[in-house]
Amino acid sequence: MRRIEADYNRSADTHLIPVDMPALADIALYFKDESSHPTGSLKHRLARSLFLYALCNGWIGEGMTIVEASSGSTAVSEAYFARMLKLPFIAVVPRSTAPEKIAAIEFYGGRCHFVDRPGDAYAESQRLADELGGHYMDQFTYAERATDWRGNNNIAEAIFAQMQREPCPVPRWVVCGAGTGGTSATIGRFARYNRHETRICVADPEASVFHRHWADRSVQTVDGPTSRIEGIGRARVEPSFIPGVVDRMIAVPDVASIAAARVLSRRLGRRCGGSSGTNLWACALLATEMAEAGERGSIVSILCDHGDRYASTYFSDAWLVENGFEVAPWEARLDAFFTEGRLPA
Ligand SMILES: *Cc1c(COP(=O)(O)O)cnc(C)c1O
């Protein structure tokens, strides 16, 4: 506990970056830059919370192997904390996982264990943990409860505190994605607990089950091709996704998310990941609606991870062509949003 708290004490909060929208004088847009955590994404907060929760529950102790089902950011962040606690760490990942990600997990001393189908990772993680006398962290179950939703400098409390000196300090909307669902649960609960007027919008890939489940709670899974936007959008409704705290869901095509990640990267002068693009697309829709209704206010969203992780995908023209993503018309629509203040239909 002391090691994790000392690490936290050495860290600074992440920046809340204003995004200029000169065409919309009455609406302000901000992105909370979670890419500036030591492990490069918002999963740094989750990993810290999961380790503290597991330690307090007596689930992990000296020498125990930590196992997680994750092919991405969570595994990287958990490997960082496992190394801090001198615990072995194994990420159970699909065989198709990009070599850059495997390298990032291994950089922090973690190891990868491969499964053939992504859906097998959950059961295989549990089996492996049982076999090794270790602990399966299970981000998809515990994300919504490991974080102190009423405060303790969670992401929501940090956002509201950093907004205090802004012209419209209480956001009209907070826009985030859902992977585990933990971020939307924390922000939604915090906003309601503090009786803010803020509403929570989840920007969800079209291929994801979450927006379908939100509209019809009997829908639990979706078949077909999965989204290419890493970190968000799932084929099964994860236990940490709490639909009741979400006021609105916006389904975003992958091509729009990728185009938006590229536009946002150009406007901020730094590369942002795909799910930040998904967020921006939803922000542009909400800002357009607010402008049409003559509303004044602010919108806050999240820069979830660093775009350098996607140099050979979303930011590679060859990759876009190979995967059939024609981003130009979507980038043009977003550029028009910024110059005219309306996202063209
Ligand atoms: C996990 C993740 C999200 C979604 O956050 P959750 O709290 O898990 O819902 C968004 N973007 C990226 C890059 C992520 O890794």
The ligand as a MOL file (V3000), in Angstrom:
LIG
                    3D

  0  0  0     0  0            999 V3000
M  V30 BEGIN CTAB
M  V30 COUNTS 15 15 0 0 0
M  V30 BEGIN ATOM
M  V30 1 C -10.3000 1.2660 -21.4140 0
M  V30 2 C -10.2610 2.3260 -22.4080 0
M  V30 3 C -11.3690 3.1790 -22.6010 0
M  V30 4 C -12.6660 3.0250 -21.8450 0
M  V30 5 O -12.5780 3.1540 -20.4370 0
M  V30 6 P -13.3960 2.2150 -19.4420 0
M  V30 7 O -13.2920 2.9070 -18.1390 0
M  V30 8 O -12.7340 0.8620 -19.4230 0
M  V30 9 O -14.7980 2.0830 -19.9130 0
M  V30 10 C -11.2430 4.1600 -23.5800 0
M  V30 11 N -10.1250 4.3010 -24.3110 0
M  V30 12 C -9.0470 3.5090 -24.1360 0
M  V30 13 C -7.8330 3.7080 -24.9940 0
M  V30 14 C -9.0800 2.4960 -23.1800 0
M  V30 15 O -8.0080 1.7090 -23.0170 0
M  V30 END ATOM
M  V30 BEGIN BOND
M  V30 1 1 1 2
M  V30 2 1 2 3
M  V30 3 2 2 14
M  V30 4 1 3 4
M  V30 5 2 3 10
M  V30 6 1 4 5
M  V30 7 1 5 6
M  V30 8 2 6 7
M  V30 9 1 6 8
M  V30 10 1 6 9
M  V30 11 1 10 11
M  V30 12 2 11 12
M  V30 13 1 12 13
M  V30 14 1 12 14
M  V30 15 1 14 15
M  V30 END BOND
M  V30 END CTAB
M  END
